[in-house]
Amino acid sequence: MADITRLRPEEQAVVDAFHRLYYPFFGDTRWMGVEAQKCPFDLFVYQELILELRPDLIVECGTASGGSATFLASICQLVGHGEVVSIDIDNSAGKSQPLHPRLSYVQGDTLSPDTLQRISELVAGKQCVLVILDDDHNRDHVLEELRCYGRFVTNGSYLVVEDSNVNGNPVLPEFGPGPMEAIETFMQQSNEFEIDRSREKFLISFNPKGFLKKRGEARHGPSQYEAGVPAPGEDLLQKLEIIKLQARMMNEMRLKLESMQRDKALMENSLGWQMLQRYRGLRNRLLPANTPLRRWYEQLRLRLISKD
Ligand SMILES: C[S@@+](CC[C@H](N)C(=O)[O-])C[C@H]1O[C@@H](n2cnc3c(N)ncnc32)[C@H](O)[C@@H]1O
C-alpha cells in the first residue's frame, strides 16, 4: 500500500502537480447520473470504510445535488446494512433530491440547535456511526463542527473532513483558512482522534489529513455480506425497502393531492369563481339544458369565442 507520508519531496511534487491539474475537472463526477462533488479515489475509500465498519448510520453534512449521499446509500445497500442522513441548509433543489430507501434528508444549518438535536436523536443507540463534514469549508465553521459532530462518531469509526486540500494544500491557495487549519487546531485541543493517513493510499485525496479515526475499540454493524453473495434474508430486506420506498412515494402523492384540494378550495372561495357560478345559475334558469334555445345559445357562444 502506498504510504503518502513516505514520499520523497520530488515525488510529492509530482502528486501535487497532478492534483492541481485534475482539480478543475472534479465537478464532472457523477454517481448513477447525479453530480457528486468528490474525488473518485475518495469515493473508493468510502466504499472500503463502509465495508470494514458496516456503520449503522452515516451522517453527511452538505448534500448539494445528493450524488455523494446516494453513493454512500448504494454502498450500504450492497453491504446490506446501514443508512445515510444528509444535511443541507439549502433544499432549493429539494424536489430533485434523489430518492433511495437507505437515504433521508434533514434541512437546516448543521450547527443549529434543531439540527444537532435531530442528529443526536438519530445516532442514539447506534453501535457504529460515521460522520462526513462537507458543507461550509471555512475554518471556524469546520472547527465548530468537529467539536459538535465529533461526539456523534463511535469508537474506531471516522470523522472525515472533506476538502482540506484547499488553501494551498495544494489547490486554491487564495481560499483562506479552511478545513486543514480547523483540523490542526482541533487536533491540538482534542486527543480523541488520530489522523489516519493510510486512507490517502491512492496518493491523491481531497481530504489530506482529513480521515480522523476515533480512538478505542470499534463496534461494527452486523455483517450481512460475504464475497458478493447476498446474505440470507437480504432478499426480504430488499423487498421491505421497496415497500418503504413505495410508502414514501404514496405519501408524496397524498401531500400533492392535499395541496391540490387546498388550491381548489382557494379557487372556489374566490370572487371570480363565485361570479361565474352566479352567471351559470342565471343561464340555466333562462336557457334550460337540452332546449332549442340553449343549443342556439351554445352555438352562438362557440362562434363568438372561436378565433376564426
Ligand atoms: C460541497 S457541497 C456538498 C457536496 C456533496 N456532499 C457532494 O459530495 O456531492 C456543500 C453544501 O453544503 C451546504 N451548506 C453550506 N453551509 C451549510 C451549513 N451551514 N449547514 C448546512 N449545509 C450547508 C451548501 O448548501 C452545499 O449544498
Ligand as a Chemical Component Dictionary entry (heavy atoms), coordinates in Angstrom:
data_LIG
# 
_chem_comp.id                   LIG 
_chem_comp.type                 NON-POLYMER 
_chem_comp.pdbx_formal_charge   0 
_chem_comp.three_letter_code    LIG 
# 
loop_
_chem_comp_atom.comp_id 
_chem_comp_atom.atom_id 
_chem_comp_atom.alt_atom_id 
_chem_comp_atom.type_symbol 
_chem_comp_atom.charge 
_chem_comp_atom.model_Cartn_x 
_chem_comp_atom.model_Cartn_y 
_chem_comp_atom.model_Cartn_z 
_chem_comp_atom.pdbx_ordinal 
LIG C1  C1  C 0  -19.534 20.936 -1.156 1  
LIG S1  S1  S 1  -21.266 20.947 -1.220 2  
LIG C2  C2  C 0  -21.686 19.309 -0.732 3  
LIG C3  C3  C 0  -21.241 18.311 -1.742 4  
LIG C4  C4  C 0  -21.811 16.923 -1.592 5  
LIG N1  N1  N 0  -21.510 16.329 -0.308 6  
LIG C5  C5  C 0  -21.230 16.046 -2.686 7  
LIG O1  O1  O 0  -20.146 15.479 -2.459 8  
LIG O2  O2  O -1 -21.822 15.973 -3.776 9  
LIG C6  C6  C 0  -21.682 21.930 0.156  10 
LIG C7  C7  C 0  -23.154 22.001 0.535  11 
LIG O3  O3  O 0  -23.196 22.450 1.875  12 
LIG C8  C8  C 0  -24.329 23.286 2.061  13 
LIG N2  N2  N 0  -24.066 24.163 3.222  14 
LIG C9  C9  C 0  -23.268 25.259 3.284  15 
LIG N3  N3  N 0  -23.264 25.752 4.522  16 
LIG C10 C10 C 0  -24.066 24.957 5.266  17 
LIG C11 C11 C 0  -24.457 24.949 6.632  18 
LIG N4  N4  N 0  -24.024 25.875 7.493  19 
LIG N5  N5  N 0  -25.293 23.962 7.048  20 
LIG C12 C12 C 0  -25.754 23.022 6.185  21 
LIG N6  N6  N 0  -25.410 22.973 4.882  22 
LIG C13 C13 C 0  -24.583 23.932 4.432  23 
LIG C14 C14 C 0  -24.484 24.024 0.728  24 
LIG O4  O4  O 0  -25.847 24.391 0.552  25 
LIG C15 C15 C 0  -23.998 22.967 -0.286 26 
LIG O5  O5  O 0  -25.084 22.280 -0.859 27 
# 
loop_
_chem_comp_bond.comp_id 
_chem_comp_bond.atom_id_1 
_chem_comp_bond.atom_id_2 
_chem_comp_bond.value_order 
_chem_comp_bond.pdbx_ordinal 
LIG C1  S1  SING 1  
LIG S1  C2  SING 2  
LIG S1  C6  SING 3  
LIG C2  C3  SING 4  
LIG C3  C4  SING 5  
LIG C4  N1  SING 6  
LIG C4  C5  SING 7  
LIG C5  O1  DOUB 8  
LIG C5  O2  SING 9  
LIG C6  C7  SING 10 
LIG C7  O3  SING 11 
LIG C7  C15 SING 12 
LIG O3  C8  SING 13 
LIG C8  N2  SING 14 
LIG C8  C14 SING 15 
LIG N2  C9  SING 16 
LIG N2  C13 SING 17 
LIG C9  N3  DOUB 18 
LIG N3  C10 SING 19 
LIG C10 C11 SING 20 
LIG C10 C13 DOUB 21 
LIG C11 N4  SING 22 
LIG C11 N5  DOUB 23 
LIG N5  C12 SING 24 
LIG C12 N6  DOUB 25 
LIG N6  C13 SING 26 
LIG C14 O4  SING 27 
LIG C14 C15 SING 28 
LIG C15 O5  SING 29 
# 
